[in-house]
């Protein structure tokens, strides 16, 4: 290989796409088992590679030179093969610093908890000390050297101002987990998570629900990749280009999720958005038909609404793992908070707000088969749509107008990201 990434698992990685945008070279994602690392490093059959979990510390003994920053941290994420001499660097530190500074979070004189004990946790400790935090602790489930336990974190340090998660908990495909119970930390002002797939981990979603600034790892990933690429090819990447690629990646990966009442135009609007943006369109009701061979109305009529909601939740769980989609949800998808949490991990939720008097009754929808039932559903659900939505789109007659409104708002929001 010429350029690439080595890790135990690489299926979650965006790195090849980012390096392609940076300098256009091919970048290989190479999964290496722990017993294969020795042979790979001794063969030196590469020009430059990035290194991630769990090898950032394990590669150091194979290196002929370690950059002072990487040496101070005790972790390497970038290796350059200089005519057989392996030179190690840590661009994660630069990437994390860039992410923190861009967020506007104040680290100076703050107490910081860093969850994790691997190479990235050491990087985070180095960074927050350089940014003059008051005190910082790495937190591990086992009593590793230099770490406190989770029990100590909850008991003695629940007054932390800032949390940085460097564990893989919550990373694709196991996106349900969270490394901590965030409600135990009452003084938090900021939460950072180095995980970038999903775009927002469960930890970040819970922080946002509590009004805490929450930042995912995508910007760090792009920034560290740019700094690594500079080592790879000997060229400089402007900060403006890092911002540009970050926004491109966010726009490319984030799902557009349409919520709203039945017959509000979610499917027709979604199809137009997908066609205009080159995305894949997914309708959760259609996915339920594919999964069960039955229309939602049949399931509700035969087995009741609760059984249908269980099936719907399973479908949403599967779809929410994917990225770059336009998703039209069923009218009652927002009735379960878990659906909203899952959809928000990779998506931005747009409420197509169509007035009650412009909605139509449909006999094939048991829950809104009469005007009285439709009105009841509308009044029950309207506050839930507003609470779930990241943006409210006032739906008008004309599905293309609604599609354009969503896309304009999406571009505006992306320009501010």
For each residue, the residues with C-beta under 8 A, 3 or more apart:
1: 4 28 30 45 46 47 49
2: 25 26 28 46 47 48
3: 19 25 26 27 28 46 47 48 49 232
4: 1 16 27 28 29 30 46 49 50
5: 10 13 15 16 27 28 29 30 49 50 51 52
6: 30 32 37 40 49 50 51 52 55
7: 10 13 29 30 31 32 51 52 53 54 55
8: 31 32 33 34 53 54 55
9: 12 31 53
10: 5 7 13 29 30 31
11: 31 172 173
12: 9 171 172 173 197
13: 5 7 10 16 29 52 197
14: 17 18 196 197 218 221 249 253
15: 5 18 19 27 29 50 221 225
16: 4 5 13 19 20 27 28 29
17: 14 20 21 249 252
18: 14 15 21 22 221 222 225 245 249
19: 3 15 16 22 23 25 27 225 229
20: 16 17 24 25 26 27
21: 17 18 245 248
22: 18 19 225 226 229 237 241 245
23: 19 229 232 233 235
24: 20
25: 2 3 19 20 232 233
26: 2 3 20
27: 3 4 5 15 16 19 20
28: 1 2 3 4 5 16
29: 4 5 7 10 13 15 16
30: 1 4 5 6 7 10 49
31: 7 8 9 10 11
32: 6 7 8 36 37 40 55
33: 8 36 37
34: 8 37 54 58
35: 38
36: 32 33 39 40
37: 6 32 33 34 40 41 55 58 59
38: 35 41 42
39: 36 42 43
40: 6 32 36 37 43 45
41: 37 38 44 59 62 86
42: 38 39 62
43: 39 40
44: 41 81 84 86
45: 1 40
46: 1 2 3 4 49 79 81
47: 1 2 3 80 81 232
48: 2 3 78 79 80 81 228 231 232
49: 1 3 4 5 6 30 46 78 79
50: 4 5 6 15 77 78 79 225 228
51: 5 6 7 55 56 59 76 77 78 79
52: 5 6 7 13 55 56 77
53: 7 8 9 56 118 119 120 168
54: 7 8 34 58 118
55: 6 7 8 32 37 51 52 58 59
56: 51 52 53 59 75 76 77 92 118 119 120
57: 60 74 75 76 118 119
58: 34 37 54 55 61
59: 37 41 51 55 56 62 63 76 79 88
60: 57 63 66 74 75 76 88
61: 58
62: 41 42 59 86
63: 59 60 66 76 79 86 87 88
64: 85 86 87
65: 85 86 87 88
66: 60 63 70 71 76 87 88
67: 70 71 87 88 89 90
68: 71 72
69: 72 73 89 90 93 126
70: 66 67 73 74 75 76 88 89 90
71: 66 67 68 74
72: 68 69 126
73: 69 70 90 93 119 122 123 125 126
74: 57 60 70 71 119 122
75: 56 57 60 70 90 92 118 119 120 122 123
76: 51 56 57 59 60 63 66 70 79 88 89 90 119
77: 50 51 52 56 89 90 91 92 119 123 224 228
78: 48 49 50 51 88 89 90 91 227 228 231
79: 46 48 49 50 51 59 63 76 86 87 88 89
80: 47 48 86 87 89 231 232
81: 44 46 47 48 84 85 86 87
82: 85 86 87
83:
84: 44 81
85: 64 65 81 82
86: 41 44 62 63 64 65 79 80 81 82
87: 63 64 65 66 67 79 80 81 82
88: 59 60 63 65 66 67 70 76 78 79
89: 67 69 70 76 77 78 79 80 228 231
90: 67 69 70 73 75 76 77 78 93 94 123
91: 77 78 94 95 224 225 227 228 231
92: 56 75 77 95 96 119 120 123 220 224
93: 69 73 90 96 97 123 126 127
94: 90 91 97 98 223 224 227
95: 91 92 98 99 219 220 221 222 223 224 225 227
96: 92 93 99 100 123 124 127 192 194 220 224
97: 93 94 100 101 127 130 131
98: 94 95 101 102 219 220 223 239 242
99: 95 96 102 103 192 215 217 219 220 223
100: 96 97 103 105 107 127 131 192
101: 97 98 104
102: 98 99 219
103: 99 100 190 192 213 215
104: 101
105: 100 162 189 190 192 213 215
106: 110 189
107: 100 110 112 128 131 132 133 162
108: 131 132 133
109: 132 133 134
110: 106 107 133 134 161 162 189
111: 133 134 135 136 157 159 160 161 162
112: 107 128 133 135 136 137 160 161 162 163 164
113: 136 137 139 153 157 160 162 163 164 185
114: 121 124 125 128 136 137 138 139 163 164 166
115: 121 138 139 153 163 164 165 166 167 179 180
116: 120 121 124 138 139 140 165 166 167 179
117: 121 138 139 140 142 144 147
118: 53 54 56 57 75 121 122 166 167
119: 53 56 57 73 74 75 76 77 92 122 123
120: 53 56 75 92 116 123 124 166 194
121: 114 115 116 117 118 124 125 138 166
122: 73 74 75 118 119 125 126 138
123: 73 75 77 90 92 93 96 119 120 126 127 166
124: 96 114 116 120 121 127 128 138 164 166 194
125: 73 114 121 122 128 129 136 138
126: 69 72 73 93 122 123 129 130
127: 93 96 97 100 123 124 130 131
128: 107 112 114 124 125 131 133 136 162 164
129: 125 126 132 133 136
130: 97 126 127
131: 97 100 107 108 127 128
132: 107 108 109 129
133: 107 108 109 110 111 112 128 129 136 162
134: 109 110 111
135: 111 112
136: 111 112 113 114 125 128 129 133
137: 112 113 114 147 148 153 157
138: 114 115 116 117 121 122 124 125 146 147 148
139: 113 114 115 116 117 147 148 149 150 152 153
140: 116 117 143 144 147 148 149 150
141: 149 150
142: 117 149
143: 140 147 149
144: 117 140 147
145:
146: 138
147: 117 137 138 139 140 143 144
148: 137 138 139 140 152 153 156 157
149: 139 140 141 142 143 152 153
150: 139 140 141 153 154 180
151: 154 155
152: 139 148 149 155 156 157
153: 113 115 137 139 148 149 150 156 157 158 160 180
154: 150 151 157 158 181 184
155: 151 152 158
156: 148 152 153
157: 111 113 137 148 152 153 154 160
158: 153 154 155 184 185 186
159: 111 185 186 187
160: 111 112 113 153 157 163 185 187 188
161: 110 111 112 187 188 189 190
162: 105 107 110 111 112 113 128 133 188 189 190 191 192
163: 112 113 114 115 160 180 182 185 188 190 191 192
164: 112 113 114 115 124 128 191 192 193 194
165: 115 116 169 170 179 180 191 192 193 194 195 201 203
166: 114 115 116 118 120 121 123 124 194
167: 115 116 118 179
168: 53 171 195
169: 165 174 177 178 179 201 203
170: 165 174 175 176 177 178 179 193 195 198 201 202 203
171: 12 168 174 175 195 197 198 201
172: 11 12 175 197 198 321
173: 11 12 321
174: 169 170 171 177
175: 170 171 172 198 201 202 320 321 342 345
176: 170 202
177: 169 170 174 202
178: 169 170 181 182 201 202 203 206
179: 115 116 165 167 169 170 203
180: 115 150 153 163 165 184 185 203
181: 154 178 184
182: 163 178 185 188 191 203 206 207 210 212
183: 206 210
184: 154 158 180 181
185: 113 158 159 160 163 180 182 188
186: 158 159
187: 159 160 161
188: 160 161 162 163 182 185 191 207 210 212
189: 105 106 110 161 162 212 213
190: 103 105 161 162 163 212 213 214 215
191: 162 163 164 165 182 188 203 204 207 212 213 214 215
192: 96 99 100 103 105 162 163 164 165 214 215 217
193: 164 165 170 201 203 204 214 215 216 217
194: 96 120 124 164 165 166 217 220
195: 165 168 170 171 198 201 216 217
196: 14 199 216 217 218 220 221
197: 12 13 14 171 172 323
198: 170 171 172 175 195 201 321 323 345 346
199: 196 216 218 250 253 254 323 345 346
200: 204 205 208 214 216 344 345 346
201: 165 169 170 171 175 178 193 195 198 204 205 216 345
202: 170 175 176 177 178 205 206 341 345
203: 165 169 170 178 179 180 182 191 193 206 207 214
204: 191 193 200 201 207 208 214 215 216
205: 200 201 202 208 209 214 341 344 345
206: 178 182 183 202 203 209 210
207: 182 188 191 203 204 210 212 213 214
208: 200 204 205 211 212 214
209: 205 206
210: 182 183 188 206 207
211: 208
212: 182 188 189 190 191 207 208
213: 103 105 189 190 191 207
214: 190 191 192 193 200 203 204 205 207 208
215: 99 103 105 190 191 192 193 204 219
216: 193 195 196 199 200 201 204 219
217: 99 192 193 194 195 196 220 221
218: 14 196 199 221 222 246 249 250 253
219: 95 98 99 102 215 216 222 223 246
220: 92 95 96 98 99 194 196 217 223 224
221: 14 15 18 95 196 217 218 224 225
222: 18 95 218 219 225 226 242 245 246 249
223: 94 95 98 99 219 220 226 227 242 246
224: 77 91 92 94 95 96 220 221 227 228
225: 15 18 19 22 50 91 95 221 222 228 229
226: 22 222 223 229 230 237 241 242 245
227: 78 91 94 95 223 224 230 231 237
228: 48 50 77 78 89 91 224 225 231 232
229: 19 22 23 225 226 232 233 235 237
230: 226 227 233 234 235 236 237
231: 48 78 80 89 91 227 228 234
232: 3 23 25 47 48 80 228 229
233: 23 25 229 230
234: 230 231
235: 23 229 230
236: 230
237: 22 226 227 229 230 241 242
238: 241 242
239: 98 242 243
240: 243 244
241: 22 226 237 238 244 245
242: 98 222 223 226 237 238 239 245 246
243: 239 240 246 247
244: 240 241 247 248
245: 18 21 22 222 226 241 242 248 249
246: 218 219 222 223 242 243 249 250 417
247: 243 244 250 251 414 415 417
248: 21 244 245 251 252
249: 14 17 18 218 222 245 246 252 253
250: 199 218 246 247 253 254 414 417
251: 247 248 254 410 411 414
252: 17 248 249 323 324
253: 14 199 218 249 250 323 324 346
254: 199 250 251 323 324 346 347 348
255: 320 322 323 324 325 326 327 343 346 347 348
256: 270 273 277 279 325 326 327 347 348 350 406 410
257: 327 329 343 347 348 349 350
258: 266 269 270 326 327 328 329 350 352 406
259: 266 329 333 334 349 350 351 352 385 388 389
260: 264 265 266 331 351 352 353 354 385 395
261: 264 331 354 359 368 377 378 381 385
262: 330 331 359 362 365 368 377
263: 354 359 360 362
264: 260 261 331 352 353 354 359 395
265: 260 268 269 352 354 395 399 402
266: 258 259 260 269 270 328 329 352
267: 270 271 283 328
268: 265 271 272 399
269: 258 265 266 272 273 328 352 395 399 402 403 406
270: 256 258 266 267 273 274 281 283 326 327 328 403
271: 267 268 274 275 281 326
272: 268 269 275 276 399 400 403
273: 256 269 270 276 277 279 281 326 403 406 407
274: 270 271 277 278 279 280 281 326
275: 271 272
276: 272 273 403 407
277: 256 273 274 326 407
278: 274
279: 256 273 274 324 325 326
280: 274 324 325 326
281: 270 271 273 274 325 326 328
282: 286 287 319 322 325 326 327 328
283: 267 270 286 287 327 328
284: 287 288 312 315 316 319 327 328 329 330 333
285: 288 289 295 296 328 330
286: 282 283 289 290
287: 282 283 284 290 291 315 319
288: 284 285 291 292 294 296 299 308 311 312 315 330
289: 285 286 292 293 294 295 296
290: 286 287
291: 287 288 311 314 315
292: 288 289 299 311
293: 289
294: 288 289 298 299 302
295: 285 289 298 299 364
296: 285 288 289 299 300 308 312 330
297: 300 301 364 365 366
298: 294 295 301 302
299: 288 292 294 295 296 302 303 307 308 311
300: 296 297 303 304 305 308 366 367
301: 297 298 366
302: 294 298 299
303: 299 300 307 308
304: 300 307 308
305: 300 308 309 332 367
306: 309 310
307: 299 303 304 310 311
308: 288 296 299 300 303 304 305 311 312
309: 305 306 312 313 332 335 336
310: 306 307 313 314
311: 288 291 292 299 307 308 314 315
312: 284 288 296 308 309 315 316 330 332 333 339
313: 309 310 316 317 336 338 339
314: 291 310 311 317 318
315: 284 287 288 291 311 312 318 319
316: 284 312 313 319 320 329 333 339 342 343
317: 313 314 320 321 342
318: 314 315 321 322
319: 282 284 287 315 316 322 325 327
320: 175 255 316 317 342 343 345 346 347
321: 172 173 175 198 317 318 346
322: 255 282 318 319 325 346
323: 197 198 199 252 253 254 255 346
324: 252 253 254 255 279 280
325: 255 256 279 280 281 282 319 322 347
326: 255 256 258 270 271 273 274 277 279 280 281 282
327: 255 256 257 258 270 282 283 284 319 343 347
328: 258 266 267 269 270 281 282 283 284 285
329: 257 258 259 266 284 316 333 334 339 343
330: 262 284 285 288 296 312 333
331: 260 261 262 264 367 368 377 381
332: 305 309 312 335 367 377 381
333: 259 284 312 316 329 330 336 339 343
334: 259 329 339 340 381 384 385 388
335: 309 332 339 381 384
336: 309 313 333 339 340
337: 340 341
338: 313 341 342
339: 312 313 316 329 333 334 335 336 342 343
340: 334 336 337 343 344 349 388
341: 202 205 337 338 344 345
342: 175 316 317 320 338 339 345
343: 255 257 316 320 327 329 333 339 340 346 347 349
344: 200 205 340 341 347 348 349 390
345: 175 198 199 200 201 202 205 320 341 342
346: 198 199 200 253 254 255 320 321 322 323 343
347: 254 255 256 257 320 325 327 343 344
348: 254 255 256 257 344 390 391 410 413
349: 257 259 340 343 344 388 389 390 391
350: 256 257 258 259 389 390 391 392 393 406 409
351: 259 260 385 386 388 389 391 392 393
352: 258 259 260 264 265 266 269 393 395 402
353: 260 264 385 392 393 394 395
354: 260 261 263 264 265 358 359 395
355: 358 359
356: 359 374 375 378
357:
358: 354 355 395 397
359: 261 262 263 264 354 355 356 374 378
360: 263
361: 368 369 370 371 374
362: 262 263 365 368 369
363: 369
364: 295 297 369
365: 262 297 362 368 369
366: 297 300 301 369
367: 300 305 331 332 373 377
368: 261 262 331 361 362 365 373 374 377
369: 361 362 363 364 365 366 373
370: 361 373 374
371: 361 374 375
372: 375 376
373: 367 368 369 370 376 377
374: 356 359 361 368 370 371 377 378
375: 356 371 372 378 379
376: 372 373 379 380
377: 261 262 331 332 367 368 373 374 380 381
378: 261 356 359 374 375 381 382
379: 375 376 382
380: 376 377 384
381: 261 331 332 334 335 377 378 384 385
382: 378 379 385 386
383: 386 387
384: 334 335 380 381 387 388
385: 259 260 261 334 351 353 381 382 388 389
386: 351 382 383 389 392
387: 383 384
388: 259 334 340 349 351 384 385
389: 259 349 350 351 385 386 392
390: 344 348 349 350
391: 348 349 350 351 406 409 413
392: 350 351 353 386 389
393: 350 351 352 353 402 405 406 409
394: 353 405
395: 260 264 265 269 352 353 354 358 402
396: 401 402
397: 358 401
398: 401 402
399: 265 268 269 272 402 403
400: 272 403 404
401: 396 397 398 404 405
402: 265 269 352 393 395 396 398 399 405 406
403: 269 270 272 273 276 399 400 406 407
404: 400 401 407 408
405: 393 394 401 402 408 409
406: 256 258 269 273 350 391 393 402 403 409 410
407: 273 276 277 403 404 410 411
408: 404 405 411 412
409: 350 391 393 405 406 412 413
410: 251 256 348 406 407 413 414
411: 251 407 408 414 415
412: 408 409 415 416
413: 348 391 409 410 416 417
414: 247 250 251 410 411 417
415: 247 411 412
416: 412 413
417: 246 247 250 413 414
